[in-house]
Amino acid sequence: MTALSELLGLPAQEKVSRGLEFTPCEIAQQPETWPKTFALFEERRAQIVEFLDAAGIFNEPAHRPTVFLVGAGTSDYIGRALTQILREHWQCEVLAVPSTDIVTHLAELVLPHLKYLWISFSRSGDSPESVAAVEKALAARPDIHHLIVTCNSDARMVKLAAGNPSIKALSICLDDAVNDRGLAMTSSFSNMVVFGQCLAHVNDPARYKNVMTDLVAAGKSYLATAPDLAAKLAQGNYATACFVGSGALHATANECALKTLELTSGKTLTLSESALGLRHGPMSALKDDTLFVCFLSSDDQVRPYESDLLREIGDKKLVRTRVGIGAPAAAPLLEYSLVPDVLLPDAYRPACDVIFGQLLGLFLSLRWNLRPDRPSPNGAISRVVQGVKIYA
């Protein structure tokens, strides 16, 4: 039994009363759902290849479009987690651009002489900014191709793309099981990341199938060990949590910081940075009651920078607890270490490494006597953003 399986085994009525009906099982189900997302990709692959070909992804490199990965909040972090792997495999410029920026600054972000492919990620497909970003693009640049990835088959974004045959769009809806019912995005985040990794391997899906085997094994390994560590740390009276990662794992750090902030209704304050970026000001926020979490790179060229940072934090006695996730590190640099049975290259790790941050947020939410499925007692945030007025 782990701390997570104990929550999963609670009586149904107790789960409802404590706000544990959805979030624990949505975290726990993730490794089992990733192969289903890959199977959906394989099923739709011919259609996706045809769409990407029309968008110019298979042109000579100099004539390929600029790719925007579009989303808000967690969906923006999906894009950040995928930028490097898509750039490497597609050999074109790939940028994560928040839909919240596009709504206010479309003209500055989209240059008239460039071709674009937008890949929009959204759990609900209904958030005001995500819908407005696509609507504004359709009005200003109807030549842009739009690939919409969502978890809601009734999404406004899906209907927008389907309602006009002149729109250059393709919609992909993931399995309803990953359309998280809890407030915090968990299964939806990792499965949309997996789908993005599938897109990177659109021309070599057999290679990604091997990655998927390791990804599932790593995820299951985390679920066997991470819950008890997260539950223990949640009892540690930490006022703040700092998450650090490099490359694609910087996006993991961003998402874990957001999960902790959301699930604790801001009672545990968080920050996130890259390993090298932390020294440039944010390190001043580290205190004795800061939980420091570093997603250690699998890359031998990157990890020494992270080791130096951990060593410096220890030498200066800035925090009392340093946690290393995902790769081995020297014991003196860490108070706790969490390494899966299967090691993956950094580009593929966000979907499984995020599980630790999700679990930490879950158990901190309970530590603060909140209801994880709906952790915002004053209604400051909701499952789908509300109240955003869009101006022409």
ABEGO torsion letter per residue (X at the ends): XBAAAAAAABBAAAAAAAGAAAAAAAAAAAAAAAAAAAAAAAAAAAAAAAAAAAAGAABBAAABBBBBBBBBEAAAAAAAAAAAAAAAAAGBBBBBBBAAAAAAAAAAABBAABBBBBBBBBAAGABAAAAAAAAAAAAABAABBBBBBBABAABAAAAAAAABAABBBBBBBBBAAABBABABBBAAAAAAAAAAAAAAAAABAAAAAAAAAAAAAAAAAAAAAAAAAAAAAAAAGBABBBBBBBEAAAAAAAAAAAAAAAAAGGABBBBBBBAAAAABGAAAABBAABBBBBBBBABAAAAAAAAAAAAAAAAAGABABBBBBGBBBBAAABABBBBBABBBBAAAAAAAAAAAAAAAAAAAAAAAGBBAABABAAGABBABBBGBBBBX
